[in-house]
Amino acid sequence: MRIFTWATSPWGQSVPTHIAWGLIWVAFIAGLFFMIVHSLYLIVVKPPKRFAERKADASVAGIPERVPRHSLAARMFHWIMAASMFTLLFTAFLPKVGIQFNWVLYHWIAGCVLTVSILYHIVHATFFMDFWSIWPDKTDVRDAMNRMRKFFGKEAPLPSKFAKYPLENKMYHGESSRMGTDKAMLPWPPPPPGAEPQPGPTLLSAAILAFEPFARLVVVVAGSNSQAVGVTAGACGAYVVRNPSPQRGQFSSLQIGLSEALSRGCDSAMVTPVDCPPLSANSLERLCASFQRALAQGIWAVAPENDGKHGHPLLVSREMIAQFLDAPVTANAREILHAHAQRVAYVSVPDNLEKSGLNTPEDYESLAAKSPPAVP
């Protein structure tokens, strides 16, 4: 069997035109053989999956009874892309096996539909979703290496149980939580390393209770976790507003929260992400006092600072709130603060701001190792 089909060019040269069509059957048989062998491997040979015990997973009880599926737009994109790809395959190969029809028109339409759907997905994933969430981190790489060592029969630590996709899927295409659990529901203060998490205060409840003495009201913006967040926030006396499209990014939640605060009569706000542990009461009192003095000097925002590192909460005036709300949803708070740097002041606080931003289980466990034991 020839691998290539050849033809003669107008200049009398012998040139390859395409791969021999007979190889379609070779590819089909090879694929079928692979599926049979792989199925036998999964059923007979492969051992059951084992994962390292998670030390910081305390949010199982907060998982909603019904976990939302992908959005309608995401499902429509994948179905349209799959349909157009199958149409391209059928219209390319069916005429070659003897089934004749007007395949050129359908092939052309399917190609246009696939191109448009891919362009839509690139724009949607880049500007309206958390683009960086699909990038692998050091935990993904470490666990993938451990799985590979175990596959070849070598000794290796058990990998962590991934949130949605392992590294191999992320490298193709995926979106997952780097923490692997709802950060709002993590115990706070964290339990000692190796200790079993017990019911008690969480990052969310600790932040609400810390802010209450310094604010007229507390607004919590929730996404797909609104059911679990609503229970905790309601018990702490906070208001909950839902972001209907959290895939648009963190800045969209900031805008929704600020709009809700304005609608309830507030003219300033104290803003923090849920993964930034709350500051001490002394530091919050210092921030609030500095904020009041800064307003008289034309300052629009105040943030804590320690050893050259900035953190949260960010205290903002009506003027800075207007800048946030007027910005497109694709913007981010850091860009706006930099654009108005002369209107932003930083206040020194004694709290260590290195703990700001808990993105991975390692961040949380590292902080737990440094923190004093939680007092029951």
N, C-alpha and C positions, 0 to 999 in steps of 0.2 A: 504494500500500500504506500502510495506517495504521500508525503507530508504536506507538500505545497502543490497548488495548481498553477501551471505556467501558461503564458500566452506570448504572442509575438507582437512587439511594439511596431508603430509605423515606420521605424527606422530599421526593422528587421532584427531587433534584439529580442532574446528570450528573457522575459521578466516574470517574477512571481506575482500572481493576482490575489490569491487568498489561500488560507489553509484548506486542505482537502476536506470536503464535506463528509467523507466517510469517518472522519475523526469524531463526529458528533456521537456516533454509537460507542466509540471507545470511551469518550468522556462520560456518557450515560452509564455504561457498565462499570467503569471505575468508581463513579459516585455511588452507585448501588452497592458495590462491594465494600466501599468504605463505611456506609451506613450499617451494613450487616455486621461487619467486624467491630465497629464502635459499639453497637448495641450489645453484642456478646461480651465485650469488655466491661461495659457498665453493669450488666446483669451478673456475670460470673466472676470477674477478676477484681474490679475496682472495689477497694474497701470503703466503708461509709465515711462521709465527711466528718471531720472532727475539728473543732475550733478551740482556741484558748478561751478560758473562762473570762468573761468581761467583768472588770472590777468596778466600772463606773456606770453601769446600766441600771438606772433607777426610774426610768420613765415608762416601763411596760404598763403600769396601771393607768397611765395617762393617755394611752393610745385610744383613739376613738373606736367605737364598735364598728363603724363603717369607714374604711379608709378611702378617700376619693380617688377615682381613677385619673388618668391623664385628661386634660381639658379636651373639649370637643374639637378645637382647632388642631391640637396635636394628633388626635385620632384621625381626623379627616386628612391631614397631611400624609400620615403613614399609609392609609388606605389608598389614597390617590397615587402616591409614589409606587406602591406595590402593583396597583392595577396597570399603571403606565409601563412599568418594567416588564410585566408579564406580556402585555400587548406587544412590546418591542420584540421580545423573544419569539412569540408565536408568529408574528408577521414576518420575521426574518427567516425562520427555519421551516415552517409548514410548507411554503411553496417548494422548498428543496426536497421534501419527502413526498411530493406528488399532489398536495392539496392546493389547487389553484384558485385564487380570488384576487380582488383588487386590493392587494396588500400595501401598495405604496402610500395611498392616502392615509390608511389607519396607522401605518408606521410613522409617517410624518407628524400626524396629530399627537400620537403618544410621545414622540420625542419632544415636541413643544411643551406638552403638559408636564413632562418630567423636568425639563429645564426650568420652567416657571416655579414648580413646587420646590425645587432645590434652592432657587434664589430666595423664595419666601422663607424657607427654613433658615438660611444663613442670616438673613436680616432679623428674623424673629428671635433666633437663639443668641445673636450677638448684642442686640440693642434692647430687647424686651424680657430677657431671662438673665439669670445669674451665670454669665459666660464662664467665669473662672471655676464654677463648681464642677465642671466636667474635667478639670485638669487633675492628673494623678498627684498624690503627695507622697511623702517618704514612707508612710504606713503602707500604702498600696504597693510600692516597690519592694519593701521588706517582706510583706506577706506573699507576694508573687514569687520571690526568690525562695522562700521557705517551702511553698507548694511545689516548686520545681525540684528542689532537693529531695523532697519526700517522694515525688514521682519516680525519681531515679534510684530510690531505695536508700538514700543517705539520711543520716540523723539531722533533724532540724526542729526548731521550736514550732508548736502549733500556731497556724496563722490566726489572726483576729477574724471574727465574723464580720464581713463587710456589710455596709448599710444597704446597698442595692446592687451594685456591680463590683466585681473584682477589677484589678488593674487591666486585664485583657479586654474587658468590655468598655472600660473608660477610654482606652486608647482607640477604640473604634468609634464609639459615640455613646454618651450616657450622661446622666445627671444624678448626683447622689449627695447626701449629706456627709461632710467630712467627719463630723462628730459621730454619726451613726445612730444618734438618738436625739430626742427633742431637747435642745439646750435649755429651754425655759424650765424644764422639769428636773434638771440635775440638782441633787442635794446641795444646799449651801447653809453653813460651811461644809466643805467636802469631807467625807469620812476618811479615816486613815487608810493608807494603801493596804489592800488585802481584806479590809473589813467589808462586811455585807451591808449595803445601803439600807437604811431604815426610814420609815415614813417620817416626814418632818418638813422643815422649811426648804424651799427650792430657790434657784436663782431668781425666778420671777417674783415669788412672794417676798423674798428678802429685799428686792429692789423697791417693790411697792411700799413695804413697811418703812424702808429707809427714807423714801421721798415724802411720805404723807405729812410729817411735821413741817415740811417746808413748802407745801403746795396746797392750793385750794381743792384740787382734784387730781387724780391719776388716771391717765388714758392708756390702755394697752391695745396695740394693734396686733391682731392675730391673722394667720393665713389658714392653711388647711388644718392647723392644729387648734382651731377656734373652740372646739368643744372642750378639750382638756384645759386650755388656757382660760376659758370662761369660768370654769369651776373654781380654779385657784384665784383668779382676779376678783370674782364676785365675793369669795370668802374674805378677801382682804379689803373690800370696799372700793375697788377700782372699776372704772367703766371699760367696756370692751367694744372695739369697733373692728369689723372684719375687712381685710384687704381682699377683694374678690379676685384679684389677679396677682398673687404674690410672685409669680414668675417674672413679673416686670422688674423685680429687683428691690433692694432694701430702700432705695430712695422713694419709691412709690409708697411704701409703708410710712416713711417719715412725713410725706405730704398729707396722707390720710389722717395721721395722728394730729398734726398741726392744725388741719382744717377742723377736726373735731374739737380741739381745745378752743379755737377761736369761736366756734359756734356756741360754746358753753360760757362765753364771756371772758375768757382769759386774754390778756394782752402780752404775755410772755410765757416761756415754757422752759422746762428742764428736760433735756433729751438724752436718752442712752439706749444702746442696743442691749438686748437681754443677755448677751454673752459677756458683758462687762460687769463683774461683781461690783456691788454698791460700795461707795466710799464710806468712811466712818462718819458719825454724826458731827464731829468737830470739823472735818473737812468740808462737809456739805454746808454747815453754818458759815464757815469762812467764805465759801464760794458765793453764797447768797448775799452776804454782807458786801463783798467786793462787787458783785453784780449791781447792787443798788447804787453804789458810789460811781461805778463805771457809766451807768446810764446818764448821769449828770454831765459826764465828760464826752458825750457823743459816741460812746462805745455801744456796739450792737450785740456782742456775744462775749461770754467769758467761759474759759475751760480750765481744768486743773493741770498742773505741771509738777513733775518731780524728777530731778536729776536730768533735765533736758528732754524728758519724755512727756508727751501730752496724752490725755485720757478723757474719760467721760465721768459725769454728765456734762453736756454742753448747755449753758444757759443762754437763751436767745431772746431778744426784744422783738417788738412788733415789726420793726424795720427788717430784721434779719429773717423773721418768719415770712414776710412778704417776698424776700429774695428767693427763699426756698420754694414757695408756692408758685412763683412766676416762672421758675425754671422748668424745662421739659423733663418728663419722667426719666429720660435717659441720662440726666445729669447725676452728679453725686455731691454730697455735702462738702467734701474736702475741696473740690474745685471752687465752689461758691465761697467758702471761707477764705481760700487763697486770693480770690478776686477782690475780697473786701478785707484784706489783712490788716489795714490800718484801723478797722473797726472792731478788731478782735483782740482781747486781752487775755493773758494767761496768769493764773494765780497759783503760787506755790502751795502745795499741800504735803502733809507728812506721809500720806498713804503711798505705798509702793505701786506704781502704775504698770509694772511689768506684767501683771496678771490680766491686763485689759485684752479682751479678745480671745475667747476659748474656742478654737476652731477644730481641734482634733482630740480624740481620747487621750493622746499623750500630753497635750496641754493641760487637760483637766487633772490627770494623774500626777503630773509634775507639780502642779499647784497643790494638790492634796498632800504630797510628800513634804512640802514646805510649810503648809498651814498648821496652826496648832489644832489639837483635837477638838471636835465639836462638843460643846457642853450640852448634855441632854436637859 
